[in-house]
Amino acid sequence: MSQPALTSNNLDAFWMPFTANRQFKKNPRLFVGAEGMYYKTADGRQVLDGTAGLWCCNAGHARPRITEAVQRQVAELDYAPAFQMGHPHAFELAARLSALMPSPLDHVFFTNSGSESVETALKMALAYHRVRGEGSRTRLIGRERGYHGVNFGGISVGGIVANRKMFGTLLGGVDHIRHTHDIERNAFSRGQPENGAEYAEELIRLVQLHDPSTIAAVIVEPVAGSTGVLIPPKGYLKRLREICDQHGILLIFDEVITGFGRLGSPFAVDHFGVVPDLVTTAKGITNGVIPMGAVFCSSDVHQAFMTGPEHLIEFFHGYTYSGHPVACAAALGTLDTYEEEGLLTRAAELEDYWADALHSLKGARHVIDIRNIGLIGAIELEPMAGEPTKRAFSAFLNAYEAGVLIRTTGDIIALSPPLIIEKSEIDQLVDTIRTVLEALD
Ligand code: PXG
């Protein structure tokens, strides 16, 4: 296929998401191809993917099993109605996914994105209490600096100020516990920080304030990604689970980023040994190839809905494209690739090398913290006086010019390469960042 010509005129119509549109269009950064660990730019350069796209291409790019599965599926069955009808691959995929997840998380509801998975899980939690006769449990608890997508439920329980402040009063009846980031006590931690399990006790404060009979669910990312890689202190997630159990509150883990091998185990649920009632996923489920998300729920939650006359719909929720045949094919090809190449546990094998490489940046210019877990890393920079985010954004632009794709949020560089990365590529990524940091204002 020939490349479309690009003029400043035809860059104009596309209002880009979460992008500095005017800055971008003055000097566009366009990818036209991708294979393995590398993107190809419109000007013919190779760029090492340090971010797995947007935390989604866990098996790297252009993986043949996924490509072929999608091609076959489009030709065979392009679409089947999602409501009151089915197709075999959706059932096959749900069964394979639930086999990957520890029991009792054994049912799967399909969506098309992380944001939709979050809305689905929040609605499931509210409806669960109601079908069990506890309809007074309507409150949702999130956490400061949480990211749960961009729909109204997600930004309400989320805790990123810029994502919330423009959009009115959001959902009512939502409260937040504090975030767990504590550079003063935990700077330069490798893996889970030692200090901060006590931040879970904040949940008790909210339980006492609102009364447990009003609280439906607590939602957290096991490792907060978008907000700059906030790793849970040792013991913190376990304590959240205990408090939820004591008070009949559902616990939701948002695993849109941590799911599918990012931490060195299939899910954060396995990694931390804490089992929530609901798990939201997306991204790595299809290796980013076709939009898809999935919510896992416990047998207890599922069973609560399976009452009443059998001809009645049990849960008034779903999307035209829930379990889309092409997305299911992509997901099945993705799971095959993960399994054949051992990718869901590869991050555990590389974690020490990754940690050593990242922490070798301690002492580099502007660096005030480095943190890592699985194949996730963050390098926090001292903000420029009066101009927050500018220094990290310059690092992003300069790294791109130097052939490496990184991601920044605030003044934090976040790294999450495809799980196929080799040690030499880890070196390339870190060495490029070191050079970029030394040259920054
Ligand atoms: N939950 C979590 C934990 C996420 O990280 C979403 C929900 C929403 O997913 P969708 O598919 O609706 O975008 C996300 C998405 C970044 C970055 O660079 C992170 C996300 C998306 C885009 C960029 O940090 N996370």
Boltz pocket constraint, residues with backbone or C-beta under 6 A from the ligand:
constraints:
  - pocket:
      binder: B
      contacts: [[A, 54], [A, 55], [A, 112], [A, 113], [A, 114], [A, 115], [A, 116], [A, 118], [A, 147], [A, 148], [A, 149], [A, 150], [A, 221], [A, 225], [A, 226], [A, 227], [A, 254], [A, 255], [A, 256], [A, 257], [A, 282], [A, 283], [A, 407], [A, 409]]
      max_distance: 6.0
